[in-house]
Amino acid sequence: MTDQAGQGSGGGVTGDLATRGFHVFSPGLDPVAATDLLMAVHATRAFGPDLFLDEAEFLADPQFRGVNPRPGRNLVDRIDASLDFVERDPAIVAGLTELLGAGYQTLDRKLVCGVPRDWMPDWVQARTEGKAVNNLGPYIRPEYRDITYFAGIDFHQDLIDHPARTADFVTLYIYLHPVTAVDAPLFVLEGSQRLASTLFPHDLTPGEGDQWTYGDGRGGSTTVTQRMLTGGTGYAAVWHACTLHGTQQDTAEHPRLSLRYLLARDPEAGEVGIDAVNRALGGPLSLAATRRDLAEDGSARDTGNIVSTIRPADQQAG
C-alpha cells in the first residue's frame, strides 16, 4: 500500500508526473550542503516567538498582501551559502530538462518555514484557527518577511497563486533537515493532477484508509491516494502545478525549514515531458480565478482545513 519515502518510484520524472502527479528523487541531494544552508539560515535570526508582531502593532497597520519574499527581500538571494547542490545536481538537472527543456526557467525560489504552534501568540492562534491557508506573513515582523512562514495549509494546487497562467511549471521542494510525521511533512494526493486545474478550496471527501474522492466542480471525479512525504536531509521531490498537496501544523519543537522552487517550461523548447503530461489531463490547464476563500482585503475566510483531519494512523509514506 505504501512506498518508502525517499526511495523514488522508478518511473522517471515525466512518467511519475503523468501517473502519480509527483516524483521523489533518489537518493536525494547532498545532505552536507543542505545542512550548511540550514545553518546559514539559522544564523540570520532567532527562530521563535520574537518573529511575531504584537497585536497592537498588527492592528495599527494590518497587511495581508505583499508579506511573502519578493525581489529585494528574499533570504535565498543574499544568504552566504551555495545553492549549487540543488541547481547543479546532475539528477535534478537531468530530470527537469527531460520535463521542461534545457532552458527551463526559475519563476521563484524561497525558503519556507513550518512554524510550531508553541511559537504563535494566542492572538495569532485565534486569528488563524479554522483557516484553510495559514500564511503567517501578516503577523511576522517586516524585517523577517524574507522567508514564507506557514502554520499548515490545506490541500491546494500551486496554480493557486497564478490565476490565468497555464500549468507549464512544476514545484521542486527540498527538506533541509530530517522531516518526520511531526515536522509538518508535505501530504500529496497521488493522481490528483488528472483533473487539471480546479477551484480552491477543493472538493474532497475522505474514503477508506488513505483514499479520497476528488471532484473537479465540472461533473468529473476521481479517487486519489494520500501520500506523506517524509525523509532525511536533502530529500527532494517535484510535483505538477495541478497536484493537490498540503501540510498540517508543525507539532515538533523546532521549525520545519525547506527550500522551494517554481520552475517553468523552456518557451523555446520543442516537445518536452510536461507537454505529454498536460495533454492527458481531463480539464483546463488554467483558471481566471483560482480561489474563493479570500475577503476583499486579502485575508482568508473560515473554510475549514481538510488536511488537518488526517490522523497519524492514516499517514502513508510517499
Sequence and secondary structure as in RCSB ss.txt:
>XXXX:A:sequence
MTDQAGQGSGGGVTGDLATRGFHVFSPGLDPVAATDLLMAVHATRAFGPDLFLDEAEFLADPQFRGVNPRPGRNL
VDRIDASLDFVERDPAIVAGLTELLGAGYQTLDRKLVCGVPRDWMPDWVQARTEGKAVNNLGPYIRPEYRDITYF
AGIDFHQDLIDHPARTADFVTLYIYLHPVTAVDAPLFVLEGSQRLASTLFPHDLTPGEGDQWTYGDGRGGSTTVT
QRMLTGGTGYAAVWHACTLHGTQQDTAEHPRLSLRYLLARDPEAGEVGIDAVNRALGGPLSLAATRRDLAEDGSA
RDTGNIVSTIRPADQQAG
>XXXX:A:secstr
    TTS  SS HHHHHHHTSEEEESS S HHHHHHHHHHHHTTS  SGGGB  HHHHHHS   SS S BTTB G
GGT SS  HHHHT HHHHHHHHHHH TT EEEEEEEEEE BGGGS HHHHHHHTTBSEEE GGGB GGGTTSEEE
EEEEEE GGGG TT  S EEEEEEESS B TTS  EEEEETGGGG S  BS EEEE STTEEEEE SSS EEEEE
EEEE BSTT EEEEETT  EEE  B SSS EEEEEEEEE  TT SS HHHHHHHT SS S  S  BS B TTS B
 B   SGGG  GGG  B 
